[in-house]
Amino acid sequence: MLRLEPMLDGTPNVRNNRNNPMERFKDKVVIVTSAARDIGRAWAVALASDGADIFILDVTKQFGSINYLPATPQDLAETDRMIKELGRRSVAVQANQCKPGWSRSRQCVTTTPCLLPSLS
């Protein structure tokens, strides 16, 4: 079982009750949306610490109907850095996966095998 527990500095602390957590997602690629911060970042880092290579997406722009500050490109870059610091591969893309047609997201997913070969 994968458990996320925040540490005092706010970074995720991953605990897994399996003998070798780095093997749990070995040779797997996981797509995490809204990964620039908060729970999306926590999941991306947790999965990377369990051995996954991560494809991270986030919108990173303000929408008129949202009353809080959006994630920034710097937030997405920080998540990317945290994953790579764990020795895993990461592809970070600014994209709106909710947009009709999913054109950018679909393009990202179809090009990922070139960037993260273990997906193919």
C-alpha positions as a printed NumPy array, in Angstrom:
array([[  0.   ,   0.   ,   0.   ],
       [  1.297,   3.427,  -0.972],
       [  0.848,   6.096,   1.681],
       [  1.622,   9.781,   1.32 ],
       [  2.478,  11.649,   4.483],
       [  3.721,  15.243,   4.335],
       [  6.973,  15.988,   6.071],
       [  7.401,  19.128,   8.172],
       [  8.772,  21.081,   5.192],
       [  5.749,  20.096,   3.064],
       [  7.533,  17.624,   0.768],
       [  5.921,  14.216,   0.378],
       [  7.23 ,  11.393,   2.535],
       [  6.5  ,   8.104,   0.826],
       [  6.101,   4.921,   2.834],
       [  5.401,   1.606,   1.251],
       [  4.882,  -1.686,   3.06 ],
       [  6.47 ,  -3.767,   0.288],
       [ 10.004,  -5.112,   0.682],
       [ 11.454,  -3.173,  -2.24 ],
       [  9.392,  -0.091,  -3.074],
       [ 11.711,   0.921,  -5.941],
       [ 10.551,  -2.176,  -7.824],
       [  6.822,  -1.525,  -7.574],
       [  6.62 ,   0.606, -10.742],
       [  9.931,  -0.374, -12.328],
       [  9.829,  -0.14 , -16.154],
       [  6.458,   1.647, -16.016],
       [  5.556,   5.127, -17.22 ],
       [  2.855,   6.996, -15.343],
       [  1.011,  10.078, -16.601],
       [  0.161,  12.549, -13.826],
       [ -2.046,  15.543, -14.589],
       [ -2.098,  18.703, -12.465],
       [  1.404,  17.719, -11.422],
       [  2.953,  21.15 , -10.915],
       [  2.076,  21.326,  -7.217],
       [ -0.043,  20.049,  -4.343],
       [ -1.534,  16.541,  -4.637],
       [ -0.467,  16.125,  -8.283],
       [  3.15 ,  16.8  ,  -7.33 ],
       [  2.886,  14.49 ,  -4.32 ],
       [  1.626,  11.63 ,  -6.522],
       [  4.261,  12.243,  -9.196],
       [  7.084,  12.19 ,  -6.631],
       [  5.606,   9.197,  -4.792],
       [  5.303,   7.175,  -7.998],
       [  8.83 ,   8.14 ,  -9.034],
       [ 10.128,   7.017,  -5.652],
       [  8.441,   3.673,  -6.373],
       [ 10.443,   3.351,  -9.598],
       [  8.175,   4.9  , -12.262],
       [  9.226,   7.262, -15.003],
       [  6.764,  10.147, -15.015],
       [  5.038,  12.174, -17.705],
       [  3.767,  15.322, -15.972],
       [  1.201,  17.77 , -17.336],
       [ -0.258,  20.995, -15.994],
       [ -2.051,  23.999, -17.466],
       [  0.109,  26.666, -15.748],
       [ -2.095,  29.598, -16.721],
       [ -4.907,  31.627, -15.209],
       [ -8.513,  30.99 , -16.154],
       [-11.062,  33.736, -15.618],
       [-13.441,  31.508, -13.679],
       [-10.877,  30.358, -11.089],
       [-10.382,  32.456,  -7.956],
       [ -6.945,  31.199,  -6.927],
       [ -3.457,  31.452,  -8.346],
       [ -2.658,  28.758, -10.877],
       [  0.446,  26.626, -10.978],
       [  3.369,  28.255, -12.773],
       [  5.914,  26.912, -15.259],
       [  8.418,  27.149, -12.385],
       [  6.184,  24.877, -10.267],
       [  6.13 ,  22.318, -13.08 ],
       [  9.915,  22.588, -13.473],
       [ 10.319,  21.991,  -9.723],
       [  8.236,  18.807,  -9.897],
       [ 10.365,  17.693, -12.853],
       [ 13.541,  18.387, -10.852],
       [ 12.245,  16.457,  -7.827],
       [ 11.505,  13.408,  -9.99 ],
       [ 14.918,  13.524, -11.671],
       [ 16.574,  13.942,  -8.274],
       [ 15.16 ,  10.502,  -7.434],
       [ 16.985,   9.066, -10.445],
       [ 13.85 ,   8.694, -12.579],
       [ 13.096,  10.088, -16.02 ],
       [ 10.505,  12.804, -16.415],
       [  8.857,  14.726, -19.233],
       [  7.135,  17.964, -18.215],
       [  4.569,  19.513, -20.554],
       [  2.402,  22.579, -20.158],
       [ -0.938,  21.473, -21.602],
       [ -4.653,  21.771, -20.966],
       [ -5.843,  18.177, -20.959],
       [ -9.457,  19.321, -20.481],
       [ -9.568,  21.321, -23.695],
       [-11.981,  19.958, -26.33 ],
       [-10.117,  17.726, -28.744],
       [ -7.213,  17.126, -26.372],
       [ -4.914,  18.042, -29.244],
       [ -1.888,  18.988, -27.127],
       [ -2.361,  16.151, -24.643],
       [ -2.874,  13.591, -27.381],
       [  0.281,  14.864, -29.093],
       [  2.183,  14.579, -25.806],
       [  1.071,  11.022, -25.207],
       [  1.88 ,   9.907, -28.747],
       [  5.358,  11.441, -28.616],
       [  6.17 ,  10.115, -25.149],
       [  7.512,   6.742, -26.392],
       [ 10.349,   8.641, -28.072],
       [ 11.08 ,  10.535, -24.865],
       [ 10.466,   7.666, -22.436],
       [ 11.096,   4.447, -24.412],
       [  9.74 ,   2.183, -21.696],
       [  6.229,   3.349, -22.633],
       [  6.389,   1.612, -26.037]])
